[in-house]
Amino acid sequence: MIRLDDGVLSAGTAMRRKKKRAGARLWAQALLFGAIFGIGAVRAQTPEAPAPTATPSLADGAARIGAGDPAGAVKILEAVAQREPKNPQAWRYLGFAYIKTKDYDRALASYRKLLEIAPDMPQGLYNTGIVYALKGDTDRAFEWLARARATRKLDMTALQTDPDAEALRKDPRFAALMPKPEDFAEPFVEPVKVVREWDGEAANDQFGWIARTMGDVDGDGVADVVTSAPSKDIAGAGAGRVYVYSTRSGCCGPPTAKPATSWGSVSSAPATPIGTASRTSSRALPARERPASTPEGTAASC
């Protein structure tokens, strides 16, 4: 019995040991299974790295300037200028962004780069003068602005309202930068006889932005002219105005109307009298961002 008991005890002990070993194996397998699939779950839940964003462009930098964020524009445009060192527009906009952040030395460096590539770009010459004005160097400011005027590709009357040129307007040399009647004596490259010339009502109206002949409206046997001032403040800010002129009489109205009567326009305000000696600048964009091909005025010719 003792042996039997011993044998029974021995067999029971062995069975318990087998169960423990089997349990241990099952536990180890469970741990391994969990570890493998746990890692898989972690990997599945880990978000992928975001795709790289598109390379910032010149348009992105210009948009930051337009949004009133010149510091953000500088970051973009520095990268663009480094990537495209022969692109004059990259240096032009970078220089302007530096002006707006008051980093005048870097602005000058940018315009030097611009003018190395495009020596006669009027915006580069103009803004170089503006930077010197902001630095208090009026002599060099007038020197560079005179060079901008000499290109005849920029509306220098912008200096009359440019806030960065305020320090120059009290200087006697300022008048020499403004256009004179003789500057418009021969406005065309080819020989042309100017029949009529009309001036805008106010600066920044963009008078003459588009002009077309429109047939004989007043019945006098001569085709007439229509033009516009798209940013004219009338019946609302920037609402615009359309003008119809008689080519034969020069009047903005039918033959029986007084010359100053507005006819065919979107409002009844009197038109500017004909025959003034100088043209009115009417463009709304700052000179430094204005295309050189913007028309100055409207003239009808035969």
Buried (B, 14 or more C-beta within 10 A) or exposed (E): EEEEEEEEEEEEEEEEEEEEEEEEEEEEEEEEEEEEEEEEEEEEEEEEEEEEEEEBBBEBBBBBBEEEBBEBBBEBBBBBBEEBEEBBBBBBBBBBBBBBBEBBEBBBBBBEBBBEBBEEBBBBBBBBBBBBBBBEBBEBBBBBBBBBBEBEBBBBBBBEBBEBBEEBEEBEBBEEBBBEEEBBEEEEEEEEEBBBBBBBBBBBBBBBBEBEEBEBBBEBEBBBBBBBBBBBBBEEEEBBBBBBBBBBBBBBBBEEBEBEBBBBBBEEEBBBEBEEEBBBBBBEBBBBBBEEEBBBBBBBEE
